[in-house]
Amino acid sequence: MDRITIAHGAGGVVMQSLIKDFILKNLSWGNAEVPLEALDDAAVVDGIVIKSDSYTVKPLFFPGGDIGRLAVSGTVNDISMLGAEPVALAMGFVLEEGFPLSDFERIILSIRQTCIEADVFVATGDTKVVERGALDKFIINSSGIGRRHAALDYNLSVVRRYRNLETRWLLDSNIRPGDKIIVSGTIGDHGIAILSSREGYGFDTVIKSDVAPLNKMVKKALEVGGVVAMKDPTRGGLSNALNEWSQKSGVGLYIKEEKIPIREGVRAACEMLGIDPLEVGNEGKAIIAVVPHMAEAVLEAIRETPEGRDAEIIGEATDKYEHVVLETIVGGRRLLPPPIGDPVPRIC
């Protein structure tokens, strides 16, 4: 295969190979506290957390959100996952000639509203227009900067009461046997909402995207303390995020399927379409690894927020396995491998 395919951008094994074989091979240098090769949700340079992402979602407007809300939320969330407070965004707009100004204004107003919700602002950016047919309507690049969260040092001090942790940030490699795994709410909502809107499936219930900034929920968790890692399970879904944790931390993860919250409408849609909901992308959820002594307290705290009200402890890290193992609803056990890619393309 000598051409880029949709799978190269779908967040699974194929995309990881592209990043490692081409991007890291040629661009991995420099002195960063959390560097490019760590492949965490964001990087840290001279104490500043930075993140850049591009959004090509189709359609631009979908139940529960739009490309503008998605761009702000995605950048805010990636910065937050390291234990940082997002401060400001830079946004690049690439528009196709002929794009309706009314739709453009609608997206800009959505960006404004989501920024207010997340307590961030757009500080700079760029706008380009390309000829008709050269682009599918509208692409946004959203970059952001953040600073160390005021509650992060307290959070890590709580972690160190129970075990050694040398890093100053919440990294994918921080997880150790015994740590509890929390998911902040129902999974699969975003990907199925996009697919339903794009393909016109007439599901019995309206499935809305979960897209939302999570920095205020993260603040609640850090103020309790004991959090060792956080990640938002976007492309490739929960399955991909858990496998990244397992690989980078060198631990197994034992996950109980019955504990994973999934809306009935999403479950039914996935069954109808032959899609595994664990591989479907999310844009308003996080997985949180917590030292076992603090897991219930963190769970209770995030359940007090709108974004975390459906949170559950779904499993724990273990040295009994080397990979992610799923205890099925019927009581069996199976490996939960990383997906080849998200089954729903262009969800973000």
ZAVOKOL-302617 format. One record per residue (C-alpha): residue number from 1; residue in three letters; chain; x, y, z. Coordinates in pm, 1 decimal. Example, Ala and Ser with C-alpha at 12.3 -4.5 7.8 and 13.67 -1.06 7.14 Angstrom:
! ZAVOKOL-302617
n, res, chain, east, north, up
1, ALA, A, 1230.0, -450.0, 780.0 $
2, SER, A, 1367.0, -106.0, 714.0 $
END
This chain:
! ZAVOKOL-302617
n, res, chain, east, north, up
1, MET, A, 0.0, 0.0, 0.0 $
2, ASP, A, 168.1, 318.7, -121.5 $
3, ARG, A, -124.3, 562.2, -98.2 $
4, ILE, A, -304.2, 732.9, 187.7 $
5, THR, A, -640.7, 576.6, 269.4 $
6, ILE, A, -924.0, 683.4, 498.3 $
7, ALA, A, -793.8, 433.3, 754.7 $
8, HIS, A, -473.6, 638.3, 791.0 $
9, GLY, A, -676.8, 907.9, 966.2 $
10, ALA, A, -919.1, 688.2, 1161.2 $
11, GLY, A, -731.9, 666.3, 1490.2 $
12, GLY, A, -647.8, 294.6, 1494.1 $
13, VAL, A, -352.7, 71.2, 1414.8 $
14, VAL, A, -311.7, 198.0, 1056.8 $
15, MET, A, -291.7, 562.5, 1167.8 $
16, GLN, A, -45.3, 476.5, 1445.4 $
17, SER, A, 179.1, 310.1, 1188.1 $
18, LEU, A, 164.5, 617.7, 964.8 $
19, ILE, A, 262.2, 842.9, 1256.1 $
20, LYS, A, 550.7, 622.5, 1369.9 $
21, ASP, A, 687.2, 531.2, 1026.2 $
22, PHE, A, 676.1, 878.4, 873.1 $
23, ILE, A, 612.8, 1156.9, 1124.0 $
24, LEU, A, 810.2, 1043.3, 1428.8 $
25, LYS, A, 1086.7, 905.0, 1209.2 $
26, ASN, A, 1152.4, 1249.1, 1061.3 $
27, LEU, A, 1021.5, 1508.1, 1309.5 $
28, SER, A, 1105.8, 1368.8, 1652.0 $
29, TRP, A, 1369.2, 1596.8, 1796.9 $
30, GLY, A, 1387.7, 1895.0, 2030.2 $
31, ASN, A, 1383.3, 1945.3, 2404.0 $
32, ALA, A, 1026.7, 1907.3, 2530.1 $
33, GLU, A, 918.4, 1798.1, 2876.0 $
34, VAL, A, 639.6, 1593.2, 2716.5 $
35, PRO, A, 770.2, 1540.0, 2361.4 $
36, LEU, A, 619.6, 1444.9, 2026.4 $
37, GLU, A, 732.2, 1083.0, 2056.2 $
38, ALA, A, 529.5, 1037.2, 2376.7 $
39, LEU, A, 215.8, 1061.8, 2159.6 $
40, ASP, A, 11.3, 1191.7, 2449.5 $
41, ASP, A, -293.9, 1411.5, 2397.3 $
42, ALA, A, -77.1, 1725.3, 2405.1 $
43, ALA, A, 287.0, 1828.3, 2452.5 $
44, VAL, A, 469.8, 2040.8, 2711.1 $
45, VAL, A, 746.0, 2284.9, 2613.1 $
46, ASP, A, 902.7, 2516.7, 2871.2 $
47, GLY, A, 607.3, 2457.6, 3101.6 $
48, ILE, A, 352.9, 2552.0, 2832.5 $
49, VAL, A, 104.2, 2286.7, 2718.8 $
50, ILE, A, 40.0, 2301.7, 2343.4 $
51, LYS, A, -194.6, 2113.8, 2112.4 $
52, SER, A, -300.6, 2133.2, 1747.8 $
53, ASP, A, -580.0, 1946.5, 1572.9 $
54, SER, A, -771.9, 1968.2, 1245.9 $
55, TYR, A, -1143.6, 1905.8, 1198.4 $
56, THR, A, -1299.0, 1763.7, 882.0 $
57, VAL, A, -1629.4, 1635.4, 1021.0 $
58, LYS, A, -1906.0, 1550.4, 774.6 $
59, PRO, A, -2172.0, 1687.0, 798.9 $
60, LEU, A, -2071.0, 2021.8, 945.3 $
61, PHE, A, -2393.2, 2037.9, 1150.4 $
62, PHE, A, -2516.0, 1730.1, 1335.6 $
63, PRO, A, -2747.4, 1647.0, 1627.6 $
64, GLY, A, -2590.0, 1796.3, 1939.5 $
65, GLY, A, -2321.8, 2005.8, 1774.6 $
66, ASP, A, -2131.3, 2132.6, 1473.6 $
67, ILE, A, -1774.1, 2169.1, 1349.5 $
68, GLY, A, -1722.3, 2486.2, 1555.3 $
69, ARG, A, -1821.2, 2333.3, 1887.8 $
70, LEU, A, -1618.6, 2026.6, 1796.0 $
71, ALA, A, -1301.5, 2227.1, 1724.5 $
72, VAL, A, -1311.4, 2416.5, 2054.1 $
73, SER, A, -1405.1, 2112.7, 2262.8 $
74, GLY, A, -1148.0, 1883.3, 2106.9 $
75, THR, A, -859.7, 2122.9, 2167.2 $
76, VAL, A, -971.8, 2213.8, 2519.1 $
77, ASN, A, -1007.8, 1845.8, 2607.3 $
78, ASP, A, -666.7, 1739.9, 2477.3 $
79, ILE, A, -498.6, 2013.1, 2680.7 $
80, SER, A, -702.5, 1922.3, 2988.8 $
81, MET, A, -609.5, 1553.6, 2971.0 $
82, LEU, A, -248.9, 1632.0, 3071.9 $
83, GLY, A, -366.1, 1816.5, 3383.2 $
84, ALA, A, -350.9, 2164.8, 3235.4 $
85, GLU, A, -587.6, 2461.0, 3221.4 $
86, PRO, A, -658.4, 2565.2, 2859.4 $
87, VAL, A, -610.7, 2939.5, 2815.1 $
88, ALA, A, -629.6, 3047.5, 2451.2 $
89, LEU, A, -688.8, 2911.2, 2102.7 $
90, ALA, A, -560.6, 2984.4, 1753.9 $
91, MET, A, -797.3, 2891.4, 1472.4 $
92, GLY, A, -736.1, 2844.7, 1102.3 $
93, PHE, A, -1037.3, 2839.6, 869.5 $
94, VAL, A, -1015.6, 2693.0, 518.4 $
95, LEU, A, -1333.8, 2759.3, 320.4 $
96, GLU, A, -1453.9, 2641.7, -16.5 $
97, GLU, A, -1560.9, 2911.7, -260.9 $
98, GLY, A, -1939.1, 2935.4, -252.5 $
99, PHE, A, -1979.5, 2839.0, 113.4 $
100, PRO, A, -2287.8, 3018.5, 254.5 $
101, LEU, A, -2204.9, 3315.4, 478.2 $
102, SER, A, -2506.2, 3230.1, 694.3 $
103, ASP, A, -2354.6, 2889.3, 773.6 $
104, PHE, A, -2015.8, 3048.7, 838.0 $
105, GLU, A, -2169.2, 3290.2, 1089.3 $
106, ARG, A, -2360.4, 3006.7, 1254.3 $
107, ILE, A, -2033.9, 2817.8, 1308.2 $
108, ILE, A, -1852.9, 3127.7, 1437.4 $
109, LEU, A, -2131.1, 3188.3, 1690.7 $
110, SER, A, -2104.9, 2825.4, 1801.2 $
111, ILE, A, -1729.7, 2871.5, 1850.7 $
112, ARG, A, -1800.5, 3181.2, 2059.2 $
113, GLN, A, -2056.6, 3003.4, 2278.1 $
114, THR, A, -1833.3, 2700.7, 2337.1 $
115, CYS, A, -1537.4, 2924.3, 2423.3 $
116, ILE, A, -1752.0, 3101.2, 2683.7 $
117, GLU, A, -1859.4, 2763.9, 2821.8 $
118, ALA, A, -1496.7, 2648.7, 2849.0 $
119, ASP, A, -1363.5, 2986.6, 2968.4 $
120, VAL, A, -1112.3, 3020.2, 2682.9 $
121, PHE, A, -1079.5, 3268.3, 2397.5 $
122, VAL, A, -957.9, 3281.1, 2037.6 $
123, ALA, A, -639.5, 3488.5, 2035.3 $
124, THR, A, -525.2, 3457.7, 1674.3 $
125, GLY, A, -585.7, 3266.2, 1354.1 $
126, ASP, A, -596.7, 3262.1, 976.3 $
127, THR, A, -857.9, 3238.0, 700.2 $
128, LYS, A, -812.0, 3092.6, 353.3 $
129, VAL, A, -1054.1, 3034.4, 63.7 $
130, VAL, A, -990.6, 2773.0, -204.7 $
131, GLU, A, -1161.7, 2731.5, -538.9 $
132, ARG, A, -1492.2, 2550.6, -569.0 $
133, GLY, A, -1444.1, 2171.7, -568.9 $
134, ALA, A, -1097.3, 2182.2, -410.1 $
135, LEU, A, -1234.8, 2121.2, -59.9 $
136, ASP, A, -1541.8, 1967.9, 101.8 $
137, LYS, A, -1694.2, 2295.8, 228.3 $
138, PHE, A, -1499.0, 2382.8, 544.9 $
139, ILE, A, -1200.2, 2265.9, 750.3 $
140, ILE, A, -1089.8, 2408.7, 1085.6 $
141, ASN, A, -747.4, 2382.1, 1243.5 $
142, SER, A, -763.7, 2456.2, 1614.6 $
143, SER, A, -451.0, 2497.1, 1824.7 $
144, GLY, A, -435.9, 2583.1, 2190.1 $
145, ILE, A, -207.6, 2660.7, 2480.5 $
146, GLY, A, -254.8, 2582.3, 2847.4 $
147, ARG, A, -81.0, 2619.9, 3178.7 $
148, ARG, A, -30.7, 2379.7, 3464.8 $
149, HIS, A, -359.5, 2336.6, 3650.0 $
150, ALA, A, -372.9, 2498.3, 3991.1 $
151, ALA, A, -494.3, 2169.0, 4141.2 $
152, LEU, A, -244.9, 1939.4, 3965.4 $
153, ASP, A, 28.7, 1953.7, 4230.0 $
154, TYR, A, -224.0, 1872.6, 4502.2 $
155, ASN, A, -361.4, 1587.5, 4290.7 $
156, LEU, A, -15.0, 1438.6, 4240.8 $
157, SER, A, 68.4, 1479.2, 4609.4 $
158, VAL, A, -231.7, 1257.3, 4684.3 $
159, VAL, A, -107.6, 1001.9, 4430.2 $
160, ARG, A, 233.6, 995.2, 4600.1 $
161, ARG, A, 79.8, 905.2, 4933.7 $
162, TYR, A, 6.4, 564.9, 4783.9 $
163, ARG, A, 285.7, 506.2, 4531.6 $
164, ASN, A, 584.5, 661.8, 4360.8 $
165, LEU, A, 515.7, 883.9, 4059.4 $
166, GLU, A, 802.3, 1085.7, 3914.3 $
167, THR, A, 631.0, 1273.7, 3633.2 $
168, ARG, A, 479.9, 1620.6, 3676.8 $
169, TRP, A, 194.5, 1555.4, 3430.2 $
170, LEU, A, -89.7, 1311.7, 3365.9 $
171, LEU, A, 59.6, 1083.0, 3101.6 $
172, ASP, A, -52.6, 765.2, 2926.1 $
173, SER, A, 251.1, 588.9, 3077.0 $
174, ASN, A, 160.3, 661.3, 3442.8 $
175, ILE, A, -74.0, 366.4, 3506.8 $
176, ARG, A, 25.3, 86.9, 3745.1 $
177, PRO, A, -142.9, -237.2, 3859.3 $
178, GLY, A, -435.6, -168.3, 4090.1 $
179, ASP, A, -529.1, 170.4, 3941.2 $
180, LYS, A, -902.9, 194.6, 3877.6 $
181, ILE, A, -1038.2, 292.4, 3536.2 $
182, ILE, A, -1331.7, 534.9, 3517.7 $
183, VAL, A, -1523.2, 630.7, 3204.2 $
184, SER, A, -1700.6, 963.8, 3242.4 $
185, GLY, A, -2021.8, 865.2, 3064.4 $
186, THR, A, -2195.4, 682.8, 2782.0 $
187, ILE, A, -1980.4, 588.8, 2485.0 $
188, GLY, A, -2044.9, 592.3, 2111.4 $
189, ASP, A, -2286.1, 886.5, 2111.6 $
190, HIS, A, -2081.9, 1113.1, 1883.7 $
191, GLY, A, -1990.0, 863.7, 1614.0 $
192, ILE, A, -2341.7, 723.0, 1585.1 $
193, ALA, A, -2493.6, 1074.3, 1579.9 $
194, ILE, A, -2262.3, 1164.2, 1290.0 $
195, LEU, A, -2338.7, 843.0, 1102.9 $
196, SER, A, -2713.6, 879.7, 1155.3 $
197, SER, A, -2711.3, 1239.3, 1035.7 $
198, ARG, A, -2486.3, 1170.4, 737.0 $
199, GLU, A, -2651.3, 853.7, 609.8 $
200, GLY, A, -3008.8, 936.2, 707.9 $
201, TYR, A, -3071.2, 625.2, 914.0 $
202, GLY, A, -3412.8, 638.8, 1078.0 $
203, PHE, A, -3331.4, 512.0, 1425.0 $
204, ASP, A, -3619.6, 494.8, 1671.3 $
205, THR, A, -3453.4, 746.9, 1904.6 $
206, VAL, A, -3265.6, 1065.4, 1817.9 $
207, ILE, A, -2900.7, 1009.8, 1904.4 $
208, LYS, A, -2713.8, 1329.0, 1989.3 $
209, SER, A, -2341.3, 1387.5, 1991.8 $
210, ASP, A, -2173.1, 1415.5, 2331.5 $
211, VAL, A, -1938.6, 1690.2, 2208.0 $
212, ALA, A, -1849.8, 1918.5, 2501.3 $
213, PRO, A, -1550.1, 2080.7, 2673.4 $
214, LEU, A, -1445.4, 1872.8, 2974.2 $
215, ASN, A, -1211.0, 2111.2, 3156.2 $
216, LYS, A, -1456.3, 2187.9, 3437.2 $
217, MET, A, -1514.1, 1816.8, 3501.1 $
218, VAL, A, -1136.9, 1764.7, 3501.8 $
219, LYS, A, -1102.4, 2039.2, 3762.1 $
220, LYS, A, -1343.5, 1852.8, 3990.5 $
221, ALA, A, -1140.4, 1532.1, 3959.7 $
222, LEU, A, -806.5, 1702.7, 4027.5 $
223, GLU, A, -940.9, 1881.5, 4333.6 $
224, VAL, A, -1024.1, 1540.9, 4484.8 $
225, GLY, A, -681.1, 1400.7, 4398.5 $
226, GLY, A, -541.0, 1063.3, 4306.9 $
227, VAL, A, -572.4, 1088.6, 3927.5 $
228, VAL, A, -270.9, 941.0, 3744.7 $
229, ALA, A, -385.6, 963.9, 3379.6 $
230, MET, A, -669.6, 1091.8, 3163.0 $
231, LYS, A, -752.9, 1045.0, 2797.0 $
232, ASP, A, -1042.4, 1132.8, 2568.9 $
233, PRO, A, -1142.8, 828.8, 2359.8 $
234, THR, A, -1195.3, 1001.4, 2025.7 $
235, ARG, A, -1109.0, 821.7, 1699.1 $
236, GLY, A, -1095.3, 447.5, 1759.1 $
237, GLY, A, -1314.2, 487.9, 2064.8 $
238, LEU, A, -1275.8, 332.8, 2407.0 $
239, SER, A, -1097.5, 28.8, 2265.2 $
240, ASN, A, -819.6, 232.8, 2108.5 $
241, ALA, A, -770.4, 456.2, 2414.7 $
242, LEU, A, -747.1, 160.6, 2653.9 $
243, ASN, A, -494.6, -15.9, 2430.6 $
244, GLU, A, -278.7, 296.6, 2413.0 $
245, TRP, A, -274.8, 308.9, 2792.4 $
246, SER, A, -187.6, -59.3, 2818.1 $
247, GLN, A, 96.5, -35.3, 2567.4 $
248, LYS, A, 250.8, 285.4, 2700.7 $
249, SER, A, 222.4, 189.3, 3068.4 $
250, GLY, A, 324.4, -172.7, 3017.0 $
251, VAL, A, 27.6, -307.4, 3214.4 $
252, GLY, A, -279.1, -512.8, 3142.2 $
253, LEU, A, -626.4, -366.9, 3180.5 $
254, TYR, A, -918.1, -578.8, 3300.6 $
255, ILE, A, -1246.8, -421.9, 3189.0 $
256, LYS, A, -1599.0, -535.2, 3276.2 $
257, GLU, A, -1834.0, -499.6, 2979.5 $
258, GLU, A, -2145.2, -475.9, 3199.1 $
259, LYS, A, -2002.7, -162.0, 3364.1 $
260, ILE, A, -1947.8, 28.4, 3038.5 $
261, PRO, A, -2234.1, 280.2, 2999.2 $
262, ILE, A, -2393.7, 270.2, 2654.2 $
263, ARG, A, -2726.0, 429.2, 2562.1 $
264, GLU, A, -2983.1, 180.0, 2439.3 $
265, GLY, A, -3028.0, 375.5, 2115.9 $
266, VAL, A, -2654.9, 361.8, 2046.8 $
267, ARG, A, -2639.0, -8.0, 2131.9 $
268, ALA, A, -2932.9, -85.1, 1902.1 $
269, ALA, A, -2785.0, 121.2, 1618.5 $
270, CYS, A, -2448.2, -53.4, 1650.1 $
271, GLU, A, -2612.3, -395.6, 1647.5 $
272, MET, A, -2813.3, -304.0, 1338.2 $
273, LEU, A, -2505.9, -175.1, 1155.3 $
274, GLY, A, -2263.2, -443.5, 1273.9 $
275, ILE, A, -2043.6, -188.4, 1454.7 $
276, ASP, A, -1867.3, -240.7, 1787.5 $
277, PRO, A, -1962.9, 54.9, 2012.3 $
278, LEU, A, -1627.5, 22.3, 2190.8 $
279, GLU, A, -1457.8, 130.8, 1866.5 $
280, VAL, A, -1684.0, 428.8, 1796.6 $
281, GLY, A, -1539.3, 776.1, 1860.4 $
282, ASN, A, -1650.6, 1014.4, 2134.4 $
283, GLU, A, -1600.1, 1389.9, 2173.1 $
284, GLY, A, -1727.0, 1460.8, 2523.6 $
285, LYS, A, -1599.5, 1171.4, 2731.5 $
286, ALA, A, -1281.4, 1088.1, 2920.5 $
287, ILE, A, -1127.2, 779.9, 3070.6 $
288, ILE, A, -959.7, 847.5, 3403.0 $
289, ALA, A, -709.3, 626.9, 3586.1 $
290, VAL, A, -709.6, 675.5, 3963.5 $
291, VAL, A, -518.8, 517.7, 4251.3 $
292, PRO, A, -757.2, 263.0, 4406.3 $
293, HIS, A, -797.5, 442.6, 4738.4 $
294, MET, A, -939.6, 754.0, 4568.3 $
295, ALA, A, -1146.4, 606.8, 4285.5 $
296, GLU, A, -1486.3, 625.1, 4456.1 $
297, ALA, A, -1425.9, 984.3, 4567.1 $
298, VAL, A, -1325.7, 1092.3, 4215.0 $
299, LEU, A, -1627.3, 909.0, 4070.4 $
300, GLU, A, -1862.1, 1086.1, 4310.5 $
301, ALA, A, -1709.2, 1425.6, 4228.7 $
302, ILE, A, -1736.0, 1400.3, 3851.0 $
303, ARG, A, -2090.8, 1266.4, 3875.1 $
304, GLU, A, -2181.9, 1607.5, 4015.8 $
305, THR, A, -2102.0, 1765.5, 3678.1 $
306, PRO, A, -2327.3, 1752.0, 3369.2 $
307, GLU, A, -2046.5, 1590.5, 3168.9 $
308, GLY, A, -1980.5, 1317.6, 3425.4 $
309, ARG, A, -2325.1, 1232.0, 3558.6 $
310, ASP, A, -2323.0, 884.7, 3396.4 $
311, ALA, A, -1966.3, 797.6, 3498.6 $
312, GLU, A, -1875.5, 443.8, 3603.9 $
313, ILE, A, -1574.1, 250.1, 3725.5 $
314, ILE, A, -1529.0, -2.7, 3444.7 $
315, GLY, A, -1217.3, -194.7, 3550.5 $
316, GLU, A, -861.3, -175.3, 3673.0 $
317, ALA, A, -499.9, -211.9, 3570.4 $
318, THR, A, -343.8, -549.7, 3641.8 $
319, ASP, A, -18.8, -741.9, 3609.0 $
320, LYS, A, -208.2, -1065.9, 3543.0 $
321, TYR, A, -239.3, -977.9, 3173.9 $
322, GLU, A, -24.4, -795.9, 2920.0 $
323, HIS, A, -310.2, -659.5, 2712.2 $
324, VAL, A, -664.7, -527.4, 2746.6 $
325, VAL, A, -898.6, -806.4, 2855.8 $
326, LEU, A, -1276.2, -767.8, 2849.2 $
327, GLU, A, -1497.7, -963.6, 3086.9 $
328, THR, A, -1809.7, -1009.7, 2875.5 $
329, ILE, A, -2165.2, -970.2, 2996.1 $
330, VAL, A, -2210.2, -1348.5, 2996.1 $
331, GLY, A, -1901.3, -1396.1, 3213.6 $
332, GLY, A, -1641.4, -1497.3, 2954.1 $
333, ARG, A, -1313.8, -1322.1, 2884.8 $
334, ARG, A, -1166.7, -1204.9, 2556.5 $
335, LEU, A, -889.8, -982.3, 2434.7 $
336, LEU, A, -998.5, -632.9, 2336.4 $
337, PRO, A, -755.0, -551.2, 2054.2 $
338, PRO, A, -686.8, -204.5, 1916.5 $
339, PRO, A, -913.1, -131.9, 1618.3 $
340, ILE, A, -780.1, -96.4, 1266.6 $
341, GLY, A, -959.7, 238.7, 1261.6 $
342, ASP, A, -1282.8, 403.6, 1367.0 $
343, PRO, A, -1574.0, 238.1, 1180.5 $
344, VAL, A, -1724.6, 582.9, 1121.2 $
345, PRO, A, -1491.0, 802.6, 910.6 $
346, ARG, A, -1475.2, 1181.0, 933.6 $
347, ILE, A, -1627.3, 1214.5, 1279.4 $
348, CYS, A, -1394.3, 1498.6, 1375.7 $
END
